[in-house]
Amino acid sequence: MNWLTDYVKPKLSSLVNRKEPPSDLWTKCGCGERTLYVSDLKENLNVCSYCDFHMGMDVNSRLKSLFDNENYELIEVPFENNDPLKFKDLKKYTDRMKAAQKKTDQKDAAILAKGEIGSTKVVVFILDFNFMGGSMGQFVGEAFKIGCQNAVNLNCPFISVASSGGARMQEGIVSLMQLPKTVAAVNMLDQNKIPYVSVLTHPTTGGVSASFAMLGDIIIAEKGSMIGFAGKRVIEETIKEQLPEDFQTAEYLLEHGMVDMVVHRKELNQTLSKVLSFVKK
Ligand SMILES: [Zn+2]
């Protein structure tokens, strides 16, 4: 028996290769105060049980939480790689896309589904903040348009759930063209008398807030979400004035008539059910 290889080496390697506890068991709350147990957080729809901060939600959990009995059907959106500028900053845009696809298991930042909420048939469009900050490029604009067309064809209300940093700058002017495109799609809903409910979640900013997100017939914001166009600091520096502490929060926007309702995430399905019962034909 070799004492070195049979006894000392395993002892040493067990010390060196000691397993770290998995890092995805815990996460920090957006308030920065608390460390939360991931499974508890998921159970609580990603709302911090200490400060009630509504943290980001992955699209699958969002879909499950929205539809009756977690029951829905995805609507296919044709995907093509779109890199009109052959854009590259620190990384190539195509590489950023690949990394985001791997991370989220989604093709791009938008997802479409149909099902029932409060027994009303609906088409739902969701932006995934985990996918490049929920930014809107060609795919996202197209998905929104297809969603609206589906709602028209099915003659049912359309719901969008936004969380976004804005237009996808890597696609240059093509991303900006999604603003009028989504606005035109909302107009199409209007012409066909299809109700459009826009749900704003944390954060909804930039080109998304400057287009379809603020055009809902009814606009619902999740409690505490940050909603605005440019950031608070940028505005303060431009207008040389100090802005109130709660500027660009859902509650501030409600007070100033920009949104119709502020809702706790746990009550979102119920609130939507009620709203839909008012607007359905
Ligand atoms: Zn918290």
Residues whose N, C-alpha, C, O or C-beta is under 5 A from the ligand:
A	BS01	ZN	C29 C31 R34 C48 Y50 C51 F53
